[in-house]
Structures are given as C-alpha cells and as structure tokens.
Amino acid sequence: MGIFRRTPRRGPAVHDSLTGQAAAGHPAKDIAAGQVSFADVVADRGSLKAQQQANAAAGPPAGPEENGARASAGDDSLAGSMLPHNGKDQQKQQQPSAGEAAKGPGTDEKGIFVDEEELLSRSTFPIPPEQLISMAKEVIKAGVHKCGKLAADFTFSAPFIGPLGKQDFANTMEQLNLDEPFPDLAPRVYHVRVDPLNPNRVWFTTRPIGINSGYMTGKLPIPVRPTGKVVELPPQTSSLSFNEQGETFL
C-alpha cells in the first residue's frame, strides 16, 4: 500500500487564531508546492503561541514615566530609544517663557518695569545717551532729509511709506513740501529719550499743530485751496537710530 500524502488546498495564508497573522509568514502556495510542510507550520505556530504567553506574563509595556525612571537608572539603550519622542519635550522644558526671558539685569522681579538708568549704565555703545539726545535734536531741527548726517545705508520706514533709501526719502519729502500748506507748522517735539534696551536708538514724541493757510500742491494735479483751519495731530512716536560714527541710518 502506497503512502498517501495529503496536499493542502490553495487558498489564503494560514492564519493564527489568536493574532490573525500568517503563521510564521508561510503562505499557503509554499505549503501546496511542498516547500514547507505542515509540521513546520505547526511547530512555528507553537513557538508563536509560546512567545505570546511569555509576553502576557510580562505584563503591559512600560509607560513613559517608568521608561524615564529606567533611563535615569542607567539603561542607555532605553534612553536612546526615548530620544526621538522625549527630545522635543526636554527642549521645551529648557526654553524659558516670555516672562522668564524678560527677567534680566535692570528689570524688576516680575519683568514689568525696567531700570532705565541701570540698563543705560551697562551700555557699550560708544556715544553716551546725553550726546545721542543732543545729536537727535539737531537732526530733527534741521529736518531729517536735510540734516546732512544720514548714513549711506539710511532707510526710512513708516506705516504707509517705505522702506525708502536715502535719496528716495529726500525726494519724497521735497515733493510733499508741507511748508507750503502749513507755513507756521510747529512739530512740538518732546519726551526725547534713549532706548535703554537699544542704546543707539533715540525715541521722541510729536504733536504737530499748524494753520492750513497755504496751497497744498505736492504731486496733486490741481492745488488744494487753503482752508484756514487749525490742524492738530495726535501724539506720534518716532525714532532715530545712530551708528558708531554718529550717522543716522534708520
């Protein structure tokens, strides 16, 4: 009597009833072709179930806190595996908040107010604050575009104008020619001070007032007749920045 060998039917891969995964990765076509015996499949399934039982006995995977404790205890391999996940968290913790960043020399405990005198006394800018204020007043009095002390890289920026280079700024101011419509315009400059956090910058406030007694021409196609009204603008804050040569560049 010959040996009867049962050939398995072609079909889907043999699946483990517990995991739903193909048993040891042996597809049914390899089994049908005689390349893998059912004995091999059964043996592999037994190994897989044994591994599952061992994993169940070991309990659930360690959480982040346990991993952190093990890593701090000297488990280098575990610590290395945590870096991609916890590296960003650690970096976040090391970055100071806005409030902490504001707490530095010359600030109060909460970072609300700065000690201007202390900060200016720490300044390394070669031109002292008193001299900078005097220089800024000279530039304002002469007219920024006519002061003759603009740096080669001077840039003018305003909410609706600019940035303009040195020559473009001068051309724009000449075209506006505010002296024509407001011949008695008074800029009323006050509160001229050096920025304690940027000691080469001078801030000042203006509240211009004048009577519109002349024609406004500028680049308008038709000159605008004077109204004879008093025009008073609200407070405006502007600044002048100086380089170490005493030139205005912004």
Secondary structure, 3 states (H helix, E strand, C coil): CCCCCCCCCCCCCCECCCCCCEHHHCCHHHHHCCCCCHHHHHHHHHHHHHHHHHHHHHCCCCCHHHHHHHHHCCCHHHHHHHHHHHHHHHHHHHCCCHHHHHCCCCECCCCCCECHHHHHHCCCCCCCHHHHHHHHHHHHHHCHHHCCCECCCCEECCCCCCCEEHHHHHHHHHHHCCCCCCCCCECCEEEEEECCCCCCEEEEEECCEEECCCCECCCCCCCECCCCCEEECCCEEEEEEECCCCCECC
